[in-house]
Amino acid sequence: MLKSLQTVKLSRAKTKELLAFKLSRMDTSRAYQDAFKLSRGMLRLNFLAPQVLWALRFCPTCPRLQGRAMAAPTKWEKTAVGREGVPSFTRETIEKLESHLASFEEVTERIAASAPQVLLLGEGSHGSHEYYANRNELTLSMIERGLCDAVLIEGDLPDTAKLHRFVMGHPSAAETSVDGAFLGFERFPTWMWANADMRAFVLALKARNSELPMDKRCGVFGLDLYSLNLSIAQVLDYLSRHDKEMERFVRRDYAVMGELDPQTYGMLAQRGLIQGCREAAVRALKNISAKTPRYAAQDCQAIDTETDATEPPLDPISAQDDAFINEMNAQVIVGAEEYYRGMFDPTVSSWNLRDQHFYLALARVRQHLASTRGRSRVAVWAHNSHLGDARFTHLERLRGRELNLGQLVRERDLASSLSVGQLCHSGLVTAADDWGEPHRFKPIVPGLSGSHEELFHALALKSGRARFGLDLGAAEVAGLLGGNPRLERAIGVIYRPETERQSHYFSCDLPNQFNWVWFEDTTTPVIPLVEEEFPSKEPETFPTGL
């Protein structure tokens, strides 16, 4: 266990290097004060071991080190058995893996050559700049090549609908600024999607879309189901403008759910104190789905159902997308009702319910794209724990046979899907100490003994490459990394380095978990678009925020 405070004496030159690194990021964060404290010529780093200090010195983004090769220490090889009883690695393992290292450009070209229908792009944390930047670059490359028609993110549908309308150039978003498009992401954890990297992606996507006809543009959709009350409000608002009679029926069906916060509803429903809401939600979805084509046609004709006044008509894609988003909000209500009720049922896995909803949303978006655009290639952005095949992690063995989106995609779309996991050894991450607390820029504990992070760090030192990819389908790579499971780190929106092993590690068979892995030796934090979080309107419940 690392000590809570490490005091490191530095030479003047090294202190200047670290200060240069810090100052290069000062315009992006006040929270570096949490990680760096200067006092009497000494640099104090909270929760940082000396090896993290060394890693920061060779961070590829440090302005004093641009273009400089990473200098490997003389003693890089480790042969000790890890603390988990997992063999660490040998010189032979490192040397063989070194011949398989791929640059980001090489990884991009090989993924593009495979042209997957479903590209799953994971991340080892919800707060590392490099993970988001890598997904941005890879996804934009797929879009430019015509290999991606929509991006699906681990976010709530109502919030991402604003981003979708903005990047698609929907008439209702004509006066919306890019910052206005992110206003929906006001609840904890705001930085997960309302961050500088996501903002850059949205601007780049909108600029690219503006040069194309509507049916060739790439949209953004949300996969999650935490927006019970907000989805109810949006369904009712849409119906009030398209079908007053249906609105009255649906408002009655949603009445009880809409008056309670989701967790309270779930507890009362599971105990039998509230009944009939499940059936009402399913009935509302069925009725809305039956009329969705009519609603889209109505927007194209531009007739206000209340006054019969003529309004500017919507183009077919915008009208169909609006009707689909309304239908999917009704689907979210069905999924959220089951999820919050299942939270209080010991026989039900709420994790499974959530990831099954992810897959349903993915399938429905692809069906919608195929029917409206004639194509259905998508990129999915979510945490590694959702996108790596759960059959080859502890999720199945230790959590009552839990599954995830990556497993479901592979079981049903194996030939047309490809998954990429992202890992890091150390650095800084944007995360909170607990649910609902302010974000901080927190130092990441170096990869534990017996972990993939530790192995890849040694590989980085030996090769002099601070970032690289590995094709896990290559026979030699699979043979070297497969077999005995190793530890893998997962940081959500909460990071607790004081209980690093218990809170953030699980064992996995990496070559079977993903098709590719991308490694960053050192990461830097994402930069939130807002300084502080607002209380959650929709209580999210998974304790690690994955």
C-alpha positions as CSV (number, residue, x, y, z in Angstrom):
1,M,0.0,0.0,0.0
2,L,1.4,3.4,-0.9
3,K,1.8,6.0,1.8
4,S,-0.7,8.8,1.6
5,L,2.0,11.4,1.2
6,Q,5.3,10.9,-0.6
7,T,7.8,13.7,-0.3
8,V,10.4,13.7,-3.1
9,K,13.6,15.8,-3.1
10,L,14.2,17.0,-6.6
11,S,17.1,18.7,-8.4
12,R,16.5,22.2,-9.7
13,A,16.4,20.9,-13.3
14,K,13.9,18.2,-12.5
15,T,11.7,20.6,-10.6
16,K,11.7,22.9,-13.6
17,E,10.7,20.1,-15.9
18,L,7.8,19.2,-13.7
19,L,6.8,22.8,-13.3
20,A,6.8,23.2,-17.1
21,F,4.5,20.2,-17.3
22,K,2.2,21.7,-14.7
23,L,2.2,25.2,-16.2
24,S,1.4,23.8,-19.7
25,R,-1.8,22.6,-18.2
26,M,-2.6,25.5,-15.8
27,D,-5.1,27.1,-18.2
28,T,-7.2,24.0,-18.1
29,S,-7.5,23.3,-14.4
30,R,-7.4,24.8,-10.9
31,A,-7.5,21.2,-9.6
32,Y,-3.8,20.5,-10.2
33,Q,-3.4,22.1,-6.8
34,D,-4.8,18.9,-5.4
35,A,-1.9,17.0,-7.0
36,F,1.0,19.4,-6.8
37,K,2.0,21.4,-3.7
38,L,5.2,23.4,-3.6
39,S,6.7,24.1,-0.3
40,R,10.3,25.3,0.6
41,G,11.9,24.1,-2.6
42,M,10.3,20.6,-2.4
43,L,7.6,19.1,-4.5
44,R,5.0,17.2,-2.6
45,L,2.7,14.8,-4.5
46,N,-0.4,13.5,-2.8
47,F,-0.7,9.7,-3.3
48,L,2.1,9.6,-5.8
49,A,4.9,7.1,-5.6
50,P,8.4,8.0,-7.1
51,Q,7.7,5.9,-10.2
52,V,4.7,8.2,-11.0
53,L,7.0,11.1,-10.7
54,W,9.4,9.4,-13.2
55,A,6.5,8.7,-15.5
56,L,5.3,12.3,-15.4
57,R,8.8,13.4,-16.3
58,F,8.6,11.5,-19.5
59,C,5.0,12.4,-20.3
60,P,4.8,12.8,-24.1
61,T,2.8,16.1,-23.7
62,C,5.5,17.8,-21.6
63,P,6.7,20.8,-23.7
64,R,10.3,20.4,-22.7
65,L,10.2,16.8,-24.0
66,Q,8.4,17.1,-27.3
67,G,10.0,14.8,-29.8
68,R,12.4,13.2,-27.2
69,A,12.6,9.5,-27.1
70,M,11.6,7.8,-23.8
71,A,14.7,6.8,-21.9
72,A,14.5,3.3,-20.5
73,P,16.1,2.7,-17.1
74,T,18.8,0.2,-17.0
75,K,16.8,-2.3,-14.8
76,W,13.5,-2.8,-16.6
77,E,13.1,-6.5,-16.5
78,K,10.9,-8.0,-13.7
79,T,10.6,-11.7,-13.0
80,A,9.0,-11.8,-9.6
81,V,5.7,-13.4,-9.0
82,G,2.9,-10.8,-8.6
83,R,1.1,-10.3,-5.4
84,E,-1.9,-12.1,-6.8
85,G,0.1,-15.2,-7.6
86,V,0.1,-14.3,-11.3
87,P,3.5,-14.7,-13.0
88,S,4.7,-11.2,-13.8
89,F,6.7,-11.6,-17.0
90,T,10.0,-12.5,-18.4
91,R,12.6,-10.9,-20.7
92,E,11.5,-13.3,-23.4
93,T,7.8,-12.2,-23.1
94,I,8.8,-8.5,-23.4
95,E,11.1,-9.0,-26.4
96,K,8.5,-11.1,-28.3
97,L,5.7,-8.5,-27.6
98,E,8.0,-5.7,-28.7
99,S,8.0,-6.9,-32.3
100,H,4.2,-6.6,-32.4
101,L,3.8,-3.0,-31.3
102,A,1.7,-0.8,-33.6
103,S,1.5,2.9,-33.9
104,F,-1.9,4.7,-33.7
105,E,-1.8,5.2,-37.5
106,E,-1.2,1.5,-38.0
107,V,-4.0,0.5,-35.7
108,T,-6.4,2.9,-37.5
109,E,-5.5,1.5,-40.9
110,R,-6.0,-2.1,-39.8
111,I,-9.3,-1.4,-38.1
112,A,-10.5,0.5,-41.2
113,A,-9.5,-2.4,-43.4
114,S,-11.7,-4.7,-41.4
115,A,-14.7,-2.3,-41.8
116,P,-16.6,-3.4,-38.8
117,Q,-20.4,-2.8,-38.6
118,V,-20.1,-2.3,-34.8
119,L,-16.8,-0.7,-33.5
120,L,-16.6,-0.8,-29.7
121,L,-14.2,1.8,-28.4
122,G,-13.5,1.4,-24.6
123,E,-11.7,3.4,-22.0
124,G,-10.0,2.5,-18.7
125,S,-11.5,5.5,-16.9
126,H,-14.2,8.1,-17.4
127,G,-11.7,11.0,-16.9
128,S,-8.5,10.5,-19.0
129,H,-7.9,12.9,-21.9
130,E,-5.9,10.5,-23.9
131,Y,-8.7,7.9,-24.1
132,Y,-11.2,10.5,-25.3
133,A,-8.7,12.0,-27.8
134,N,-7.9,8.6,-29.2
135,R,-11.5,7.8,-29.7
136,N,-12.1,11.2,-31.3
137,E,-9.3,10.6,-33.8
138,L,-10.2,7.0,-34.6
139,T,-13.9,7.7,-35.0
140,L,-13.4,10.8,-37.2
141,S,-11.2,8.7,-39.4
142,M,-13.9,6.0,-39.7
143,I,-16.5,8.7,-40.5
144,E,-14.3,10.3,-43.2
145,R,-13.9,6.9,-44.8
146,G,-17.7,6.3,-44.8
147,L,-17.3,3.6,-42.1
148,C,-19.4,5.2,-39.4
149,D,-23.0,6.5,-39.6
150,A,-23.6,7.2,-35.9
151,V,-21.7,7.4,-32.6
152,L,-23.4,5.8,-29.6
153,I,-22.2,7.0,-26.2
154,E,-22.7,5.8,-22.6
155,G,-24.9,8.7,-21.9
156,D,-28.6,9.5,-21.3
157,L,-30.8,9.7,-24.5
158,P,-32.4,13.1,-23.7
159,D,-29.0,14.8,-23.2
160,T,-27.4,13.3,-26.2
161,A,-30.4,14.2,-28.3
162,K,-29.3,17.8,-28.0
163,L,-25.9,16.9,-29.3
164,H,-27.5,14.9,-32.1
165,R,-29.6,17.8,-33.3
166,F,-26.6,20.2,-33.1
167,V,-24.2,18.0,-35.2
168,M,-27.0,17.1,-37.7
169,G,-27.9,20.7,-38.3
170,H,-31.5,20.2,-37.2
171,P,-33.6,23.3,-37.7
172,S,-34.5,23.5,-34.0
173,A,-30.7,23.8,-33.3
174,A,-30.0,26.6,-35.8
175,E,-29.5,29.1,-33.0
176,T,-27.8,26.7,-30.6
177,S,-24.1,27.2,-29.8
178,V,-21.8,24.3,-29.1
179,D,-21.9,25.1,-25.4
180,G,-25.6,25.3,-25.5
181,A,-25.7,21.8,-26.9
182,F,-23.9,20.5,-23.8
183,L,-26.4,22.1,-21.3
184,G,-28.2,18.8,-20.8
185,F,-25.1,17.4,-19.2
186,E,-25.5,19.3,-16.0
187,R,-25.9,16.5,-13.5
188,F,-23.0,14.5,-11.8
189,P,-20.7,13.4,-13.4
190,T,-20.7,16.4,-15.8
191,W,-17.2,15.9,-17.0
192,M,-17.9,12.4,-18.4
193,W,-19.3,14.0,-21.6
194,A,-19.2,17.7,-21.0
195,N,-15.5,18.0,-21.4
196,A,-13.0,19.7,-23.8
197,D,-12.3,16.6,-25.8
198,M,-16.0,15.9,-26.4
199,R,-16.5,19.5,-27.3
200,A,-13.7,19.3,-29.9
201,F,-15.3,16.1,-31.4
202,V,-18.7,17.7,-31.6
203,L,-17.4,20.7,-33.4
204,A,-15.4,18.6,-35.8
205,L,-18.4,16.4,-36.5
206,K,-20.7,19.4,-37.1
207,A,-18.2,20.9,-39.5
208,R,-17.9,17.7,-41.5
209,N,-21.7,17.2,-41.5
210,S,-22.3,20.7,-42.8
211,E,-20.7,19.7,-46.1
212,L,-23.0,16.7,-46.7
213,P,-26.7,16.0,-47.4
214,M,-28.8,15.1,-44.4
215,D,-28.9,11.3,-45.2
216,K,-25.0,11.2,-45.3
217,R,-24.5,12.9,-41.9
218,C,-23.3,11.2,-38.8
219,G,-25.4,11.6,-35.6
220,V,-24.9,11.0,-31.9
221,F,-27.3,8.8,-29.7
222,G,-27.3,7.9,-26.0
223,L,-27.4,4.3,-24.7
224,D,-28.2,4.7,-21.1
225,L,-31.4,4.5,-19.1
226,Y,-31.0,6.7,-16.0
227,S,-33.3,9.4,-17.4
228,L,-36.6,8.1,-16.2
229,N,-38.3,11.4,-15.3
230,L,-36.6,13.4,-18.0
231,S,-37.7,10.9,-20.7
232,I,-41.2,11.0,-19.4
233,A,-41.2,14.8,-19.7
234,Q,-39.8,14.7,-23.2
235,V,-42.3,12.0,-24.4
236,L,-45.2,14.1,-23.1
237,D,-43.9,17.3,-24.7
238,Y,-43.5,15.6,-28.1
239,L,-47.0,14.1,-27.9
240,S,-48.5,17.5,-26.9
241,R,-47.3,18.8,-30.3
242,H,-48.3,15.8,-32.3
243,D,-51.1,13.8,-30.7
244,K,-53.2,15.4,-27.9
245,E,-55.3,12.4,-27.4
246,M,-52.4,10.1,-27.1
247,E,-50.7,12.5,-24.7
248,R,-53.7,12.2,-22.3
249,F,-53.6,8.4,-22.3
250,V,-49.8,8.3,-21.8
251,R,-49.8,11.0,-19.1
252,R,-52.2,8.8,-17.2
253,D,-50.0,5.8,-17.7
254,Y,-46.9,7.6,-16.5
255,A,-48.6,9.4,-13.6
256,V,-47.2,7.4,-10.7
257,M,-43.7,7.0,-12.0
258,G,-43.4,10.7,-12.9
259,E,-44.3,11.8,-9.4
260,L,-41.6,9.9,-7.5
261,D,-37.8,9.9,-7.8
262,P,-36.7,6.7,-9.5
263,Q,-35.2,5.0,-6.5
264,T,-38.2,5.6,-4.3
265,Y,-40.4,4.3,-7.1
266,G,-38.3,1.2,-7.5
267,M,-38.4,0.4,-3.8
268,L,-42.2,0.8,-3.5
269,A,-42.9,-1.2,-6.7
270,Q,-40.7,-4.1,-5.7
271,R,-42.5,-4.3,-2.3
272,G,-45.8,-4.4,-4.1
273,L,-46.9,-1.0,-2.8
274,I,-47.2,0.3,-6.4
275,Q,-48.6,-1.9,-9.1
276,G,-49.4,-1.7,-12.8
277,C,-46.7,0.8,-13.8
278,R,-44.7,-1.8,-15.8
279,E,-47.8,-2.7,-17.8
280,A,-48.6,1.0,-18.3
281,A,-45.1,1.7,-19.6
282,V,-45.1,-1.2,-22.0
283,R,-48.6,-0.2,-23.2
284,A,-47.5,3.4,-23.8
285,L,-44.4,2.2,-25.8
286,K,-46.6,-0.1,-27.9
287,N,-49.0,2.7,-28.8
288,I,-46.2,5.3,-29.5
289,S,-44.3,2.8,-31.7
290,A,-47.4,2.1,-33.8
291,K,-47.8,5.8,-34.5
292,T,-44.2,6.8,-34.9
293,P,-44.2,6.8,-38.8
294,R,-47.3,9.0,-38.7
295,Y,-45.7,11.5,-36.4
296,A,-42.7,11.7,-38.8
297,A,-44.9,12.2,-41.8
298,Q,-46.8,14.9,-39.9
299,D,-43.6,16.9,-39.3
300,C,-42.8,16.7,-43.0
301,Q,-46.2,18.1,-43.8
302,A,-45.7,20.8,-41.2
303,I,-49.3,20.9,-39.8
304,D,-49.8,21.9,-36.2
305,T,-52.4,19.4,-34.8
306,E,-53.7,21.9,-32.3
307,T,-54.4,24.9,-34.6
308,D,-54.0,23.4,-38.1
309,A,-51.6,26.2,-38.8
310,T,-48.9,25.6,-41.3
311,E,-45.3,25.5,-40.0
312,P,-42.0,25.2,-41.8
313,P,-41.7,21.6,-42.7
314,L,-38.9,19.4,-41.5
315,D,-36.7,17.4,-43.9
316,P,-37.5,13.7,-43.8
317,I,-34.3,12.8,-41.9
318,S,-34.9,15.3,-39.1
319,A,-38.5,14.4,-38.8
320,Q,-37.8,10.6,-38.7
321,D,-35.0,11.2,-36.2
322,D,-37.3,13.2,-33.9
323,A,-40.0,10.5,-34.0
324,F,-37.4,7.8,-33.4
325,I,-35.9,9.7,-30.4
326,N,-39.4,10.0,-29.0
327,E,-40.0,6.3,-29.4
328,M,-36.7,5.5,-27.8
329,N,-37.5,7.7,-24.8
330,A,-40.6,5.6,-24.4
331,Q,-38.3,2.5,-24.5
332,V,-36.0,4.1,-21.9
333,I,-39.0,4.5,-19.6
334,V,-39.7,0.7,-19.9
335,G,-36.0,-0.1,-19.3
336,A,-35.6,2.3,-16.4
337,E,-38.8,1.1,-14.7
338,E,-37.4,-2.4,-14.7
339,Y,-33.9,-1.3,-13.7
340,Y,-35.0,0.7,-10.6
341,R,-37.4,-2.0,-9.6
342,G,-34.7,-4.6,-10.0
343,M,-32.3,-2.6,-7.8
344,F,-34.4,-3.8,-4.8
345,D,-34.8,-7.4,-5.9
346,P,-31.9,-9.6,-4.7
347,T,-32.6,-12.2,-7.5
348,V,-32.1,-9.6,-10.3
349,S,-28.8,-8.2,-11.6
350,S,-29.3,-4.4,-12.2
351,W,-26.0,-4.5,-14.1
352,N,-27.4,-7.1,-16.5
353,L,-30.6,-5.0,-17.0
354,R,-28.6,-1.9,-17.9
355,D,-26.3,-3.6,-20.4
356,Q,-29.2,-5.5,-22.0
357,H,-30.8,-2.1,-22.5
358,F,-27.5,-0.9,-24.0
359,Y,-27.7,-3.7,-26.6
360,L,-31.4,-3.1,-27.3
361,A,-30.7,0.6,-27.9
362,L,-27.8,-0.3,-30.1
363,A,-29.9,-2.7,-32.2
364,R,-32.8,-0.1,-32.5
365,V,-30.4,2.7,-33.6
366,R,-28.9,0.4,-36.3
367,Q,-32.4,-0.5,-37.5
368,H,-33.4,3.1,-37.6
369,L,-30.2,4.0,-39.6
370,A,-30.7,1.2,-42.0
371,S,-34.3,2.3,-42.7
372,T,-33.6,6.0,-43.1
373,R,-30.0,6.1,-44.4
374,G,-29.6,2.7,-46.0
375,R,-26.4,2.1,-43.8
376,S,-25.9,1.1,-40.2
377,R,-22.3,1.2,-39.2
378,V,-21.8,2.6,-35.6
379,A,-19.0,3.4,-33.1
380,V,-19.8,2.8,-29.5
381,W,-18.1,4.8,-26.7
382,A,-18.3,3.3,-23.2
383,H,-16.1,2.0,-20.4
384,N,-13.9,-1.1,-20.9
385,S,-16.1,-2.9,-18.4
386,H,-19.1,-2.6,-20.7
387,L,-17.3,-3.3,-24.0
388,G,-14.9,-6.1,-23.2
389,D,-16.4,-9.5,-23.4
390,A,-17.6,-10.3,-19.8
391,R,-17.2,-14.0,-20.4
392,F,-13.5,-13.5,-20.0
393,T,-13.5,-11.3,-16.9
394,H,-14.5,-11.7,-13.3
395,L,-17.9,-10.4,-14.1
396,E,-19.1,-13.9,-15.0
397,R,-17.2,-15.8,-12.4
398,L,-17.7,-13.6,-9.3
399,R,-20.8,-11.6,-9.8
400,G,-23.5,-14.2,-10.5
401,R,-22.9,-14.7,-14.2
402,E,-23.2,-11.0,-15.1
403,L,-22.9,-10.1,-18.8
404,N,-22.2,-6.9,-20.7
405,L,-22.7,-5.1,-24.0
406,G,-19.4,-6.4,-25.4
407,Q,-20.5,-10.0,-24.8
408,L,-23.9,-9.5,-26.3
409,V,-22.5,-7.9,-29.4
410,R,-20.0,-10.8,-29.9
411,E,-22.6,-13.4,-29.3
412,R,-24.9,-11.9,-32.0
413,D,-22.7,-9.9,-34.3
414,L,-19.3,-11.6,-33.9
415,A,-18.3,-11.5,-37.6
416,S,-19.2,-7.8,-38.0
417,S,-17.9,-6.3,-34.7
418,L,-14.5,-5.2,-33.4
419,S,-13.6,-4.1,-29.9
420,V,-10.7,-1.9,-28.6
421,G,-9.8,-1.6,-24.9
422,Q,-7.6,1.3,-23.6
423,L,-5.3,1.0,-20.5
424,C,-2.7,3.2,-18.8
425,H,0.0,2.7,-16.2
426,S,-0.1,6.0,-14.3
427,G,-0.7,9.8,-14.5
428,L,-3.7,11.9,-13.6
429,V,-7.4,11.4,-13.9
430,T,-10.5,13.5,-13.4
431,A,-12.7,11.7,-10.8
432,A,-14.6,12.3,-7.6
433,D,-13.9,10.9,-4.1
434,D,-17.5,9.8,-3.8
435,W,-20.8,10.1,-5.6
436,G,-22.0,13.6,-6.1
437,E,-18.8,15.2,-4.8
438,P,-16.8,17.8,-6.8
439,H,-14.4,16.5,-9.4
440,R,-10.6,16.5,-8.7
441,F,-7.5,15.8,-10.8
442,K,-6.3,12.7,-8.9
443,P,-3.0,10.9,-9.3
444,I,-3.3,7.3,-10.6
445,V,-1.5,4.7,-8.6
446,P,1.0,2.9,-10.9
447,G,-0.1,-0.5,-12.3
448,L,-0.1,-3.2,-9.6
449,S,2.2,-6.2,-9.8
450,G,0.6,-9.0,-11.8
451,S,-1.4,-6.5,-13.9
452,H,-1.5,-5.8,-17.7
453,E,-0.7,-2.2,-16.8
454,E,2.5,-3.2,-15.1
455,L,3.5,-5.5,-18.0
456,F,2.8,-2.9,-20.7
457,H,4.7,-0.3,-18.6
458,A,7.8,-2.5,-18.8
459,L,7.2,-3.0,-22.5
460,A,7.1,0.8,-22.9
461,L,10.3,1.2,-21.0
462,K,12.1,-1.5,-23.0
463,S,10.8,-0.3,-26.4
464,G,11.1,3.5,-25.7
465,R,7.5,3.9,-26.9
466,A,5.1,5.6,-24.4
467,R,2.0,4.6,-26.4
468,F,1.3,1.7,-28.6
469,G,-1.3,-0.8,-29.8
470,L,-1.4,-4.6,-29.8
471,D,-3.4,-6.8,-32.1
472,L,-4.8,-9.4,-29.6
473,G,-5.9,-11.6,-32.4
474,A,-2.3,-12.2,-33.5
475,A,-1.4,-15.8,-32.5
476,E,1.9,-15.0,-30.7
477,V,0.4,-12.0,-28.8
478,A,-2.6,-14.2,-27.8
479,G,-0.2,-16.9,-26.6
480,L,1.9,-14.5,-24.6
481,L,-0.9,-12.6,-23.0
482,G,-3.5,-15.4,-22.7
483,G,-3.7,-18.4,-20.5
484,N,-3.2,-17.2,-16.9
485,P,-5.6,-14.3,-16.2
486,R,-4.0,-11.0,-15.2
487,L,-5.3,-8.0,-13.3
488,E,-6.9,-5.1,-15.2
489,R,-7.8,-1.7,-13.8
490,A,-11.2,0.0,-14.1
491,I,-11.6,3.6,-12.9
492,G,-15.1,5.0,-13.1
493,V,-16.3,8.5,-12.1
494,I,-15.2,7.6,-8.6
495,Y,-11.5,6.9,-7.9
496,R,-10.3,5.5,-4.5
497,P,-6.5,5.0,-4.6
498,E,-6.5,4.1,-0.9
499,T,-8.3,0.9,-1.8
500,E,-6.8,0.5,-5.3
501,R,-6.8,-3.3,-5.5
502,Q,-10.3,-3.9,-4.0
503,S,-12.0,-1.0,-5.7
504,H,-10.5,-0.9,-9.2
505,Y,-9.0,-4.2,-10.3
506,F,-10.4,-7.5,-11.7
507,S,-8.8,-10.4,-13.4
508,C,-9.3,-11.0,-17.1
509,D,-8.2,-12.9,-20.2
510,L,-7.2,-9.9,-22.3
511,P,-6.9,-11.6,-25.7
512,N,-10.4,-12.9,-25.4
513,Q,-11.8,-9.7,-23.8
514,F,-10.9,-7.4,-26.7
515,N,-9.7,-7.6,-30.3
516,W,-7.2,-4.7,-29.8
517,V,-5.7,-3.0,-26.8
518,W,-4.2,0.5,-26.8
519,F,-1.8,1.5,-24.1
520,E,-0.9,4.9,-22.8
521,D,2.0,4.8,-20.3
522,T,0.9,8.2,-18.8
523,T,-2.4,9.9,-19.0
524,T,-3.6,13.4,-18.2
525,P,-7.1,14.4,-17.0
526,V,-10.0,15.5,-19.1
527,I,-10.9,19.2,-18.7
528,P,-14.6,19.7,-17.6
529,L,-16.6,22.4,-19.3
530,V,-18.2,23.4,-16.0
531,E,-16.4,24.1,-12.8
532,E,-18.7,22.2,-10.4
533,E,-21.4,19.6,-10.6
534,F,-25.1,20.1,-9.9
535,P,-27.0,17.6,-7.8
536,S,-28.3,14.6,-9.9
537,K,-31.9,15.0,-10.9
538,E,-31.8,11.3,-11.8
539,P,-30.0,9.3,-9.1
540,E,-27.5,7.0,-10.7
541,T,-26.8,3.9,-8.6
542,F,-23.9,1.8,-9.8
543,P,-21.4,2.6,-7.0
544,T,-18.3,2.8,-9.1
545,G,-19.9,4.9,-11.9
546,L,-19.0,2.5,-14.6
